[in-house]
Amino acid sequence: MDREAACIAGLRREFSLRLIRGISTYWFDLFGRWFEGEAVFGSIAQMRKLWDRLARPREESAACGDWCWGPRVEGAFLSGAALAL
């Protein structure tokens, strides 16, 4: 499987799980170059349309990350833990 096909397969797998469980999702290309190519962006666009039509999220939107509690990995953990509680 080439890189683009593997990327699309992973995105679809994670999207499907979130759609079934009613968990919000996002796409973020942390280190760059994974979400390249028209096929990848086309798949994301298709998933977005499905989400808008079918999703019934169980929670409100929220954000967490190291930028919330400080610029270290511990900040990301503390931010996520605070959100979960």
C-alpha positions as CSV (number, residue, x, y, z in Angstrom):
1,M,0.0,0.0,0.0
2,D,1.5,3.4,-0.9
3,R,1.7,6.3,1.5
4,E,-1.4,8.1,0.2
5,A,-3.5,5.0,0.3
6,A,-2.3,4.2,3.8
7,C,-3.1,7.8,4.9
8,I,-6.6,7.6,3.5
9,A,-7.2,4.2,5.1
10,G,-6.2,5.5,8.5
11,L,-8.3,8.6,8.2
12,R,-11.3,6.6,7.2
13,R,-10.8,4.1,10.0
14,E,-10.6,6.8,12.7
15,F,-13.4,8.8,11.2
16,S,-15.7,5.7,11.1
17,L,-15.0,4.9,14.8
18,R,-15.7,8.5,15.8
19,L,-18.9,8.6,13.7
20,I,-20.2,5.4,15.3
21,R,-19.3,6.5,18.8
22,G,-20.5,10.1,18.4
23,I,-17.0,11.5,19.3
24,S,-16.0,14.7,17.6
25,T,-12.9,14.7,15.4
26,Y,-10.4,16.9,13.7
27,W,-7.5,16.6,11.2
28,F,-4.2,18.0,12.1
29,D,-1.0,17.3,10.2
30,L,1.5,17.6,13.0
31,F,4.8,17.1,11.2
32,G,3.6,17.9,7.7
33,R,3.4,16.1,4.4
34,W,0.9,13.4,5.3
35,F,-2.2,15.2,4.1
36,E,-1.0,15.9,0.6
37,G,-2.6,15.1,-2.6
38,E,-6.0,15.6,-4.1
39,A,-7.1,12.1,-3.1
40,V,-6.4,12.8,0.6
41,F,-8.2,16.1,0.6
42,G,-11.1,14.7,-1.4
43,S,-11.5,11.9,1.2
44,I,-11.5,14.5,4.0
45,A,-14.1,16.5,2.2
46,Q,-16.3,13.4,1.7
47,M,-15.9,12.5,5.4
48,R,-16.9,16.1,6.4
49,K,-20.1,15.8,4.3
50,L,-20.9,12.5,6.0
51,W,-20.2,14.0,9.4
52,D,-22.5,17.0,8.8
53,R,-25.3,14.7,7.6
54,L,-25.0,11.8,10.1
55,A,-23.1,12.7,13.2
56,R,-24.8,13.1,16.6
57,P,-21.9,14.2,18.8
58,R,-22.4,13.4,22.5
59,E,-20.3,16.3,23.8
60,E,-19.5,20.0,23.1
61,S,-16.4,21.0,21.2
62,A,-13.2,21.4,23.3
63,A,-9.5,21.9,22.8
64,C,-6.5,20.8,24.8
65,G,-2.8,20.8,24.2
66,D,0.6,21.9,25.6
67,W,-0.2,25.5,24.7
68,C,-2.9,25.4,27.5
69,W,-0.7,24.5,30.4
70,G,2.8,25.2,29.3
71,P,5.1,24.3,26.4
72,R,6.1,20.8,27.6
73,V,4.5,17.4,27.1
74,E,3.3,17.5,30.7
75,G,1.2,20.5,29.7
76,A,-0.5,18.5,27.0
77,F,-1.3,15.7,29.5
78,L,-2.6,18.1,32.2
79,S,-4.7,19.9,29.6
80,G,-6.3,16.6,28.4
81,A,-6.8,15.4,32.0
82,A,-8.6,18.6,33.0
83,L,-10.8,18.3,30.0
84,A,-11.7,14.6,30.8
85,L,-12.6,15.4,34.4
